[in-house]
Amino acid sequence: MFASSWLILLFPLLGFIGLSWYGNRISRNLVGLVGCGTIGASFFMTLVTLSNLLFLPPEERVGHVQTLYQWVSAGSFKLDVAILVDPLSVFMFLIVTGVGFVIHVYSVGYMHDDPEYSRFFAYLNLFIFSMLVLVAAADFFFLIVGWALVGLASYLLIGFWREKTSAVLAARKAFVMNVIGDVGMVIAALVIFETFGTLNFVDVFASAPDQFRPNDDSMLLITMLLLVGAFAKSAQLPLHTWLPDAMEGPTPVSALIHAATMVTAGVYLVARCHVLYELAPYTMYFIAGVGIITAIFAGSMAMVQYDIKRVIAYSTMSQLGYMFLAMGLGVYSLGMFHLMTHAFFKALLFMAAGSVIHSLGGEQDLRKMGGLQSVMPLTHATFLIGALALAGIPLTSGYFSKEAIILSSYHADMGNIVFWAIAVLTAGMTAFYISRVYLFTFFGRLRSPAAHPHESPMIMIIPLLVLAVLALLGGVLGPWVDSFLAPVFGHVAHPHDTVLESIALIVGIGGIVIAGLLYLVSTRRLDLFKEALAPIYDLLFHKYYVDEIYDYLIVRPTKAIGAFLEQKAEREGLDFTVDQVGLQIKEVSHVISLWQSGKVRSYALNMIVGVVTILLFVVFM
């Protein structure tokens, strides 16, 4: 029934190989067609797989492993190239290929004038393929393979404009930070194999509940090690610093990384391994705590930033915090539901912001925007829908998913008033900073006189309209998501609390009102307000000085140690030793060369003397 599911992975891989080899030899139109067509074909095959899955009874939808190739077989150890087809993997397939396809189409217009057009689409296809490998993996080995490939592809895309020093540094930072997570993943896989004797998901998850009691040391170790990888990929504290800098890549890359692929990998990992995490309640409580702290931490920084893409990037960190909160509370379906709606409105916001940046000749500073409402009506309308969804305004997709998580933060078994209060406060911050971005961008007067803004071409607008519809109406899919994922997670109770819902809504509207009032305040009075709160403002603007702290405590000492080792160990140690060995050999060779007279009779005499000496030694000794 799922014999064709492997084609979901094949098409993006073929697109990457084809564009890598022949991209520079074919027209731009054909490059765009290949790049988009392969992802579209992958999305179509996902729909085919979805329909096949829906024909099965719910109890038969879990654990369908399709073996593609029997790779390693040594004793009891087997490692097959296989994909896992179940509601969770298919759900992720839909998001990765569906949203990925829309972003690909948008990229045709956004990157049309870039001289490395074909290379860009090759990297995009590699990125999609890598994420699909991660999602489709039926064991921890190939999960790590996909995990590493996603890190590599993100490095290539973030640093795509390699002539920009900032882009190269951002790519390196993202790669190094994610490698830290990769190390945790590898160690976790080794511990899992040592514990269970297999890396296969189905076998590990089936045997774990029978082998271990809750909060067993082995379960705590495994889940925490896996969490290192999850936090690194999904930019949760303290492994978050790479994500804002990733904005140095092209805007479609930002949309892809933040909406549908890389940053959702950590959430997916926890969801996939939920059987293990349910055996480690301490770890789950830790996940919820880190998630909600990350949410308010990122939200507070977003309130004072002026780079439009950076503000949206911090909102991604914050919304991922909500998802991890849901995972830690055990309401996995709600977390995945928010992952889906977030993919819709976050991709929309990044692409609408990209439309603005494209129109303003690359300008990203909010202080140099303004007055675009009438000039770019379609971009304005779509950005507004994305902003409303992010703010959690009723009837938008973001309202249904985020409100459900906020209520669960209080009513779930592991919920409490502290989680709920922080979640509500973060919701108010979110409404504030996205309203601030919206007002700065589209209202008032254009603050960059040299710019000549204009509406983006339809090849960029159509993807915005598609995502706007999904961001506006995607909330109605909530019950379907719950029932579709029920074979994996079970059904989730959806609490209703009018009082708590009203408070969260009032706080959100309050954030919008405050943003509007501050926008109407004169610049001079606003500067006075900033001066009065200078310590707090500076702390938020400089991102709590985390980068500076990391630089002081980790980067500089590491460079100093490296420089010391280079000087002492390499130059004064290894190099000196090698040079001395070479000199001594040269001297010995010179001495030996003096023995060479060129007289054959002398050589024969020496040989005879040597033989006689040896014989006398043997006989008399």
C-alpha positions as CSV (number, residue, x, y, z in Angstrom):
1,M,0.0,0.0,0.0
2,F,2.9,2.4,0.8
3,A,5.2,1.0,-1.9
4,S,5.5,4.4,-3.6
5,S,6.2,6.4,-0.4
6,W,9.9,6.5,-1.1
7,L,9.3,8.7,-4.1
8,I,8.5,11.5,-1.6
9,L,12.3,11.6,-0.8
10,L,13.5,10.7,-4.4
11,F,12.1,13.7,-6.2
12,P,13.9,16.4,-4.2
13,L,17.1,14.4,-4.3
14,L,16.8,14.2,-8.1
15,G,16.2,17.9,-8.3
16,F,19.4,18.6,-6.2
17,I,21.5,16.3,-8.3
18,G,20.1,17.6,-11.6
19,L,20.5,21.2,-10.7
20,S,24.0,20.7,-9.3
21,W,25.2,19.1,-12.5
22,Y,23.3,20.9,-15.2
23,G,21.9,24.0,-13.5
24,N,24.4,26.4,-15.2
25,R,23.8,24.8,-18.6
26,I,20.0,25.4,-18.7
27,S,17.8,28.4,-18.8
28,R,16.5,30.1,-15.6
29,N,13.0,29.2,-16.5
30,L,13.9,25.5,-16.6
31,V,15.9,25.8,-13.4
32,G,12.8,27.2,-11.6
33,L,10.6,24.5,-13.2
34,V,12.9,21.7,-12.1
35,G,13.3,23.2,-8.6
36,C,9.6,23.7,-8.0
37,G,8.4,20.7,-10.0
38,T,10.4,18.2,-8.0
39,I,9.0,19.5,-4.7
40,G,5.5,19.7,-6.2
41,A,5.9,16.0,-7.2
42,S,7.0,15.2,-3.7
43,F,3.9,16.9,-2.3
44,F,1.7,15.0,-4.7
45,M,3.2,11.7,-3.6
46,T,2.6,12.8,0.0
47,L,-1.1,13.3,-0.8
48,V,-1.2,9.8,-2.3
49,T,0.4,8.3,0.9
50,L,-2.0,10.3,3.0
51,S,-5.0,8.9,1.1
52,N,-3.6,5.3,1.5
53,L,-3.2,5.9,5.2
54,L,-6.7,7.2,5.6
55,F,-8.2,4.1,4.1
56,L,-6.8,2.1,7.0
57,P,-8.6,1.7,10.3
58,P,-7.0,4.0,13.0
59,E,-5.6,1.1,14.9
60,E,-3.6,-0.1,11.8
61,R,-2.1,3.3,10.9
62,V,0.9,3.1,13.2
63,G,4.3,1.5,12.5
64,H,4.3,0.8,8.8
65,V,8.0,0.3,7.9
66,Q,9.0,0.1,4.3
67,T,12.4,-1.4,3.8
68,L,14.2,0.0,0.8
69,Y,17.5,-1.8,1.1
70,Q,19.1,-4.3,3.6
71,W,22.3,-2.5,4.3
72,V,24.0,-4.1,7.3
73,S,23.5,-7.5,8.9
74,A,26.0,-8.7,11.5
75,G,24.8,-11.3,13.9
76,S,21.7,-9.9,15.7
77,F,22.5,-6.3,14.5
78,K,20.6,-5.2,11.4
79,L,20.5,-1.8,9.8
80,D,18.1,-1.3,6.9
81,V,17.5,1.7,4.7
82,A,13.8,2.1,5.6
83,I,11.1,4.7,6.0
84,L,8.4,4.8,8.7
85,V,5.0,5.7,7.4
86,D,2.6,6.6,10.2
87,P,0.3,9.6,10.9
88,L,3.2,11.6,12.4
89,S,5.6,11.2,9.5
90,V,2.9,11.9,6.9
91,F,1.8,15.0,8.8
92,M,5.3,16.3,8.7
93,F,5.6,15.3,5.0
94,L,2.6,17.5,4.3
95,I,4.0,20.5,6.0
96,V,7.6,20.2,4.6
97,T,6.6,19.5,1.0
98,G,3.4,21.7,1.0
99,V,4.9,24.8,2.5
100,G,8.2,24.1,0.9
101,F,6.6,24.0,-2.5
102,V,5.0,27.4,-1.9
103,I,8.3,28.9,-0.8
104,H,10.0,27.4,-3.9
105,V,7.5,29.2,-6.2
106,Y,8.0,32.4,-4.3
107,S,11.8,32.0,-4.7
108,V,11.4,32.0,-8.5
109,G,10.5,35.7,-8.3
110,Y,12.6,36.7,-5.3
111,M,15.9,35.3,-6.6
112,H,15.3,35.8,-10.3
113,D,18.1,38.3,-10.7
114,D,20.6,36.5,-8.5
115,P,23.7,35.3,-10.5
116,E,23.7,32.0,-8.5
117,Y,20.1,31.2,-9.3
118,S,20.6,27.5,-10.1
119,R,22.9,26.9,-7.1
120,F,20.2,28.4,-4.8
121,F,17.5,26.0,-6.0
122,A,19.9,23.1,-5.8
123,Y,20.5,23.9,-2.1
124,L,16.8,24.4,-1.5
125,N,16.1,20.9,-2.9
126,L,18.9,19.5,-0.8
127,F,17.4,21.1,2.3
128,I,13.9,19.6,1.6
129,F,15.4,16.2,0.9
130,S,17.4,16.4,4.2
131,M,14.4,17.3,6.2
132,L,12.4,14.5,4.6
133,V,15.1,12.0,5.5
134,L,15.0,13.1,9.1
135,V,11.2,12.8,9.2
136,A,11.0,9.5,7.3
137,A,13.7,7.7,9.2
138,A,12.6,4.4,10.8
139,D,15.6,4.3,13.2
140,F,17.9,6.5,15.1
141,F,20.8,6.0,12.7
142,F,19.1,7.5,9.7
143,L,17.4,10.1,11.9
144,I,20.9,11.3,12.8
145,V,21.9,11.2,9.1
146,G,19.0,13.4,8.2
147,W,19.8,15.6,11.2
148,A,23.3,16.2,10.0
149,L,22.2,16.7,6.4
150,V,19.8,19.4,7.6
151,G,22.6,21.1,9.4
152,L,24.8,21.0,6.3
153,A,22.1,22.3,4.0
154,S,21.3,25.2,6.4
155,Y,25.0,26.1,6.5
156,L,25.0,26.3,2.7
157,L,21.8,28.4,2.5
158,I,22.5,30.8,5.4
159,G,25.9,31.5,3.9
160,F,24.5,31.5,0.3
161,W,25.7,35.1,-0.3
162,R,29.3,34.1,0.5
163,E,30.6,37.5,-0.5
164,K,29.0,38.9,2.7
165,T,31.2,38.4,5.7
166,S,28.1,38.6,8.0
167,A,26.5,35.7,6.1
168,V,29.6,33.5,6.3
169,L,29.9,34.1,10.0
170,A,26.2,33.4,10.6
171,A,26.4,30.2,8.6
172,R,29.5,29.1,10.7
173,K,27.7,30.0,13.9
174,A,24.6,28.0,13.0
175,F,26.7,25.0,12.0
176,V,28.8,25.0,15.1
177,M,25.8,25.4,17.4
178,N,24.0,22.6,15.7
179,V,27.0,20.3,15.8
180,I,26.8,20.6,19.6
181,G,23.3,19.2,19.3
182,D,24.6,16.5,16.9
183,V,27.0,15.3,19.5
184,G,24.2,14.8,22.0
185,M,22.2,12.9,19.4
186,V,25.1,10.5,18.6
187,I,25.8,9.8,22.2
188,A,22.0,9.2,22.8
189,A,22.0,6.7,19.9
190,L,24.9,4.8,21.4
191,V,23.2,4.7,24.8
192,I,20.0,3.5,23.1
193,F,21.8,0.7,21.3
194,E,23.6,-0.3,24.4
195,T,20.3,-0.3,26.3
196,F,17.9,-1.9,23.8
197,G,20.3,-3.7,21.4
198,T,18.6,-2.0,18.5
199,L,18.1,1.5,16.9
200,N,14.8,0.7,15.3
201,F,12.0,3.0,16.5
202,V,9.3,0.3,16.6
203,D,11.4,-2.1,18.6
204,V,12.7,0.6,21.1
205,F,9.3,2.1,21.7
206,A,7.7,-1.3,22.1
207,S,10.1,-2.6,24.7
208,A,10.8,0.6,26.7
209,P,7.6,0.6,28.9
210,D,8.3,-3.0,29.9
211,Q,12.0,-2.5,30.7
212,F,11.9,0.8,32.7
213,R,10.0,2.5,35.4
214,P,9.3,6.3,35.3
215,N,12.4,8.4,35.9
216,D,14.8,5.5,35.6
217,D,18.3,6.8,35.3
218,S,18.7,5.3,31.8
219,M,15.6,7.0,30.6
220,L,16.6,10.3,32.1
221,L,20.0,10.1,30.4
222,I,18.6,9.1,27.0
223,T,15.9,11.8,27.0
224,M,18.2,14.5,28.1
225,L,20.8,13.7,25.5
226,L,18.2,13.7,22.8
227,L,17.0,17.0,24.2
228,V,20.4,18.5,23.5
229,G,19.9,17.9,19.8
230,A,16.3,19.1,19.9
231,F,17.2,22.3,21.7
232,A,20.0,23.1,19.3
233,K,17.9,22.5,16.1
234,S,14.9,24.4,17.5
235,A,16.9,27.3,19.0
236,Q,15.9,26.9,22.6
237,L,17.8,28.3,25.5
238,P,20.8,28.1,25.8
239,L,21.5,27.0,22.2
240,H,19.5,29.7,20.5
241,T,22.0,32.4,19.4
242,W,22.4,31.1,15.9
243,L,18.7,31.6,14.8
244,P,18.6,35.5,14.7
245,D,21.9,35.6,12.8
246,A,20.5,33.1,10.3
247,M,18.6,36.1,8.9
248,E,21.7,36.9,6.8
249,G,20.5,34.3,4.3
250,P,18.0,35.2,1.5
251,T,14.4,35.7,2.7
252,P,13.1,32.4,1.2
253,V,15.7,30.6,3.3
254,S,14.5,32.3,6.4
255,A,10.9,31.3,5.6
256,L,12.0,27.7,4.9
257,I,14.1,27.3,8.0
258,H,11.7,29.1,10.4
259,A,8.4,27.7,9.1
260,A,8.5,24.3,7.7
261,T,11.8,22.6,8.2
262,M,14.9,22.9,10.4
263,V,13.5,24.6,13.6
264,T,10.6,22.2,13.8
265,A,13.0,19.2,13.8
266,G,13.5,19.4,17.6
267,V,9.7,19.5,18.2
268,Y,9.3,16.5,15.9
269,L,12.1,14.6,17.7
270,V,10.3,14.9,21.1
271,A,7.0,14.0,19.5
272,R,8.5,10.9,17.8
273,C,10.2,9.8,21.0
274,H,7.2,10.6,23.2
275,V,7.1,7.0,24.5
276,L,10.6,7.5,26.0
277,Y,9.7,11.0,27.4
278,E,6.6,9.7,29.1
279,L,8.9,7.4,31.1
280,A,10.9,10.5,32.1
281,P,8.4,12.9,33.8
282,Y,11.3,15.0,35.2
283,T,12.6,15.6,31.7
284,M,9.2,16.5,30.4
285,Y,8.8,19.1,33.2
286,F,12.2,20.4,32.2
287,I,11.1,20.7,28.6
288,A,8.0,22.6,29.6
289,G,10.1,25.0,31.7
290,V,12.7,25.7,29.1
291,G,10.0,26.1,26.4
292,I,8.1,28.7,28.4
293,I,11.2,30.6,29.5
294,T,12.4,30.6,25.8
295,A,9.0,32.0,24.7
296,I,9.1,35.0,27.0
297,F,12.9,35.5,26.6
298,A,12.6,35.7,22.8
299,G,9.4,37.8,23.0
300,S,11.0,40.4,25.2
301,M,13.9,40.8,22.8
302,A,11.6,41.1,19.8
303,M,9.9,44.2,21.3
304,V,12.9,46.5,20.7
305,Q,14.5,45.2,17.5
306,Y,14.3,47.3,14.3
307,D,15.4,44.6,11.7
308,I,12.1,43.3,10.3
309,K,13.4,39.8,9.7
310,R,15.1,39.7,13.1
311,V,11.8,40.5,14.9
312,I,10.1,37.7,13.0
313,A,13.0,35.4,13.8
314,Y,12.6,36.1,17.5
315,S,8.9,35.4,17.2
316,T,9.9,32.0,15.8
317,M,11.9,31.2,18.9
318,S,9.0,32.3,21.0
319,Q,6.4,30.2,19.2
320,L,8.8,27.2,19.3
321,G,8.8,27.7,23.1
322,Y,5.0,27.3,23.0
323,M,5.4,24.0,21.1
324,F,8.0,22.7,23.6
325,L,5.7,23.7,26.4
326,A,3.0,21.6,24.8
327,M,5.4,18.7,24.4
328,G,6.5,19.0,28.1
329,L,2.8,19.0,29.2
330,G,2.1,15.9,27.2
331,V,-0.4,17.5,24.9
332,Y,1.5,16.4,21.8
333,S,-1.3,16.8,19.3
334,L,-1.7,20.5,20.3
335,G,2.0,21.1,19.9
336,M,1.9,19.6,16.4
337,F,-1.2,21.6,15.6
338,H,0.6,24.8,16.5
339,L,3.6,23.6,14.5
340,M,1.2,23.4,11.4
341,T,-0.5,26.8,11.9
342,H,2.9,28.4,12.7
343,A,4.2,27.1,9.4
344,F,1.4,28.8,7.6
345,F,1.6,32.3,9.2
346,K,5.3,32.4,9.8
347,A,6.1,31.5,6.2
348,L,3.6,34.1,5.2
349,L,5.2,36.8,7.4
350,F,8.7,36.1,6.2
351,M,7.6,36.1,2.6
352,A,5.5,39.3,3.0
353,A,8.5,40.9,4.7
354,G,10.6,39.7,1.8
355,S,8.2,41.3,-0.6
356,V,8.7,44.6,1.3
357,I,12.5,44.2,1.4
358,H,12.5,43.3,-2.3
359,S,10.5,46.5,-3.1
360,L,12.8,48.7,-1.0
361,G,16.0,47.5,-2.6
362,G,17.1,45.3,0.3
363,E,16.2,47.6,3.1
364,Q,15.3,45.7,6.4
365,D,15.3,48.6,9.0
366,L,11.8,49.4,10.2
367,R,12.8,53.0,10.8
368,K,13.4,53.4,7.0
369,M,10.0,52.0,6.0
370,G,6.5,53.3,6.3
371,G,3.6,54.3,4.0
372,L,3.5,51.1,2.1
373,Q,-0.2,50.3,2.7
374,S,-1.4,52.0,-0.5
375,V,1.7,51.2,-2.6
376,M,1.7,47.5,-1.8
377,P,-2.0,46.6,-1.1
378,L,-1.7,42.8,-1.6
379,T,1.5,42.6,0.4
380,H,-0.1,44.7,3.1
381,A,-3.3,42.5,3.3
382,T,-1.3,39.3,3.5
383,F,1.1,40.6,6.1
384,L,-1.9,41.8,8.2
385,I,-3.4,38.3,8.1
386,G,-0.1,36.8,9.2
387,A,0.3,39.3,12.0
388,L,-3.2,38.7,13.3
389,A,-2.6,34.9,13.3
390,L,0.7,35.4,15.1
391,A,-1.0,37.7,17.6
392,G,-3.7,35.0,18.2
393,I,-6.6,37.1,17.2
394,P,-9.9,35.1,17.2
395,L,-10.9,33.2,14.0
396,T,-7.3,33.1,12.8
397,S,-5.4,29.8,12.8
398,G,-2.9,31.0,15.4
399,Y,-5.7,31.8,17.8
400,F,-7.0,28.2,17.9
401,S,-3.6,26.5,18.3
402,K,-2.0,28.9,20.7
403,E,-5.0,29.4,22.9
404,A,-5.3,25.6,23.2
405,I,-1.7,25.4,24.5
406,I,-2.2,28.4,26.9
407,L,-5.2,26.7,28.4
408,S,-3.4,23.4,28.7
409,S,-0.6,25.1,30.5
410,Y,-3.0,25.5,33.4
411,H,-5.4,22.5,33.0
412,A,-3.0,19.8,31.9
413,D,-1.8,17.3,34.6
414,M,1.6,18.9,34.6
415,G,0.3,22.5,34.2
416,N,0.3,25.2,36.8
417,I,-0.5,28.9,37.2
418,V,3.1,29.9,36.6
419,F,3.2,28.3,33.1
420,W,-0.1,29.9,32.3
421,A,0.8,33.3,33.5
422,I,4.1,33.4,31.5
423,A,2.3,32.0,28.4
424,V,-0.3,34.8,28.7
425,L,2.3,37.5,29.2
426,T,4.2,36.2,26.2
427,A,1.0,36.3,24.1
428,G,0.7,40.0,25.0
429,M,4.3,40.6,24.0
430,T,3.7,38.8,20.7
431,A,0.8,41.0,19.9
432,F,2.8,44.1,20.8
433,Y,5.9,43.5,18.7
434,I,4.1,42.2,15.6
435,S,1.7,45.2,15.7
436,R,4.8,47.5,16.1
437,V,6.3,45.9,13.0
438,Y,3.0,46.3,11.1
439,L,2.6,49.9,11.9
440,F,6.2,50.9,11.2
441,T,6.1,49.1,7.9
442,F,2.8,50.1,6.4
443,F,1.6,53.3,8.0
444,G,2.9,56.9,8.3
445,R,5.2,58.3,5.6
446,L,7.9,56.5,3.7
447,R,11.1,57.2,5.7
448,S,13.5,56.3,2.9
449,P,13.2,59.0,0.2
450,A,15.6,57.2,-2.1
451,A,13.4,54.1,-2.3
452,H,10.8,53.5,-5.0
453,P,8.4,50.9,-3.5
454,H,6.2,48.9,-5.7
455,E,4.0,45.8,-5.5
456,S,5.9,42.5,-6.1
457,P,5.2,40.4,-9.2
458,M,2.4,37.9,-9.2
459,I,4.9,35.0,-9.0
460,M,5.6,36.2,-5.4
461,I,2.1,37.4,-4.6
462,I,0.3,34.1,-5.4
463,P,2.2,32.2,-2.7
464,L,1.4,34.9,-0.3
465,L,-2.3,34.6,-1.1
466,V,-2.2,30.8,-0.7
467,L,-0.6,31.1,2.7
468,A,-2.9,33.9,3.8
469,V,-5.9,31.6,3.2
470,L,-4.2,28.9,5.3
471,A,-3.2,31.3,8.0
472,L,-6.7,32.6,8.2
473,L,-8.7,29.4,8.0
474,G,-6.2,26.7,9.1
475,G,-7.6,26.7,12.6
476,V,-10.6,24.7,11.4
477,L,-8.2,21.7,10.9
478,G,-7.6,21.4,14.6
479,P,-10.1,18.6,15.2
480,W,-8.8,16.7,12.1
481,V,-5.2,17.0,13.4
482,D,-6.2,15.6,16.8
483,S,-8.1,12.6,15.2
484,F,-5.4,12.0,12.6
485,L,-2.6,11.9,15.1
486,A,-4.7,10.0,17.7
487,P,-3.2,6.6,16.7
488,V,0.2,7.9,17.7
489,F,-0.5,10.1,20.7
490,G,-4.1,9.2,21.7
491,H,-6.9,11.8,21.9
492,V,-6.1,15.1,23.7
493,A,-8.7,16.8,25.9
494,H,-9.4,20.3,24.8
495,P,-10.3,22.3,28.0
496,H,-12.6,25.3,27.8
497,D,-12.3,28.0,30.4
498,T,-14.1,31.2,29.5
499,V,-12.4,33.2,32.2
500,L,-8.8,32.2,31.2
501,E,-9.6,32.5,27.5
502,S,-11.0,36.0,28.1
503,I,-7.9,37.1,30.1
504,A,-5.5,35.8,27.4
505,L,-7.6,37.6,24.7
506,I,-7.6,40.9,26.7
507,V,-3.9,40.7,27.3
508,G,-3.3,40.2,23.5
509,I,-5.6,43.1,22.6
510,G,-3.8,45.2,25.2
511,G,-0.5,44.5,23.5
512,I,-2.0,45.8,20.2
513,V,-3.4,48.9,21.8
514,I,-0.1,49.7,23.5
515,A,1.8,49.3,20.2
516,G,-0.7,51.7,18.6
517,L,-0.4,54.3,21.3
518,L,3.4,54.2,21.3
519,Y,3.3,54.6,17.5
520,L,1.2,57.7,17.8
521,V,3.6,59.2,20.4
522,S,6.1,61.7,19.0
523,T,9.6,60.5,18.3
524,R,11.0,63.0,20.9
525,R,8.7,61.7,23.7
526,L,9.5,58.1,22.7
527,D,13.2,58.8,23.0
528,L,12.6,60.3,26.5
529,F,10.7,57.1,27.4
530,K,13.6,55.0,26.2
531,E,16.0,57.1,28.2
532,A,13.9,56.6,31.4
533,L,14.1,52.8,30.8
534,A,17.6,52.8,29.4
535,P,19.0,49.9,31.4
536,I,16.1,47.6,30.5
537,Y,16.0,48.8,26.9
538,D,19.7,48.2,26.4
539,L,19.5,44.8,28.0
540,L,16.7,43.8,25.6
541,F,18.3,45.5,22.5
542,H,21.6,43.7,23.1
543,K,19.8,40.4,23.6
544,Y,20.6,40.1,27.3
545,Y,24.3,40.2,26.2
546,V,24.3,36.4,25.7
547,D,26.4,36.6,22.6
548,E,28.9,38.7,24.5
549,I,28.9,36.3,27.4
550,Y,29.5,33.3,25.1
551,D,32.3,35.2,23.4
552,Y,34.0,36.0,26.7
553,L,33.6,32.6,28.4
554,I,33.8,30.3,25.4
555,V,35.0,31.8,22.1
556,R,37.9,33.9,23.4
557,P,39.3,31.2,25.7
558,T,39.0,28.6,22.9
559,K,40.8,30.9,20.4
560,A,43.5,31.6,23.1
561,I,44.0,27.8,23.7
562,G,44.1,27.2,20.0
563,A,46.7,30.0,19.5
564,F,48.8,28.6,22.4
565,L,48.7,25.1,21.0
566,E,49.6,26.4,17.6
567,Q,52.6,28.2,18.9
568,K,53.8,25.8,21.5
569,A,52.6,22.4,20.4
570,E,52.7,22.8,16.7
571,R,55.5,25.3,15.9
572,E,57.8,24.7,18.9
573,G,56.9,21.1,19.4
574,L,55.9,19.1,16.3
575,D,57.5,21.4,13.7
576,F,60.7,21.7,15.8
577,T,60.9,17.9,16.3
578,V,60.4,17.2,12.6
579,D,62.9,19.8,11.6
580,Q,65.5,18.4,14.0
581,V,64.9,14.8,12.8
582,G,65.5,16.1,9.2
583,L,68.7,17.9,10.2
584,Q,70.1,14.8,12.0
585,I,69.3,12.6,9.0
586,K,71.0,15.1,6.8
587,E,74.1,15.1,9.0
588,V,74.3,11.3,9.2
589,S,73.9,11.1,5.5
590,H,76.8,13.5,5.0
591,V,79.0,11.4,7.3
592,I,78.1,8.2,5.5
593,S,78.7,9.8,2.1
594,L,82.4,10.4,3.2
595,W,82.9,6.7,3.3
596,Q,82.1,6.4,-0.4
597,S,85.4,6.5,-2.2
598,G,84.3,5.1,-5.5
599,K,87.1,2.4,-5.4
600,V,85.7,-1.1,-6.0
601,R,88.7,-2.8,-4.4
602,S,88.3,-0.9,-1.2
603,Y,84.6,-1.9,-1.1
604,A,85.5,-5.6,-1.6
605,L,88.2,-5.4,1.1
606,N,85.7,-3.9,3.5
607,M,83.2,-6.6,2.8
608,I,85.8,-9.3,3.4
609,V,86.8,-7.7,6.7
610,G,83.2,-7.5,7.7
611,V,82.4,-11.1,6.9
612,V,85.5,-12.3,8.7
613,T,84.6,-10.2,11.8
614,I,81.2,-11.7,11.9
615,L,82.4,-15.3,11.6
616,L,85.0,-14.8,14.4
617,F,82.2,-13.3,16.5
618,V,79.9,-16.3,15.9
619,V,82.6,-18.9,16.5
620,F,84.3,-17.5,19.6
621,M,81.3,-15.9,21.3
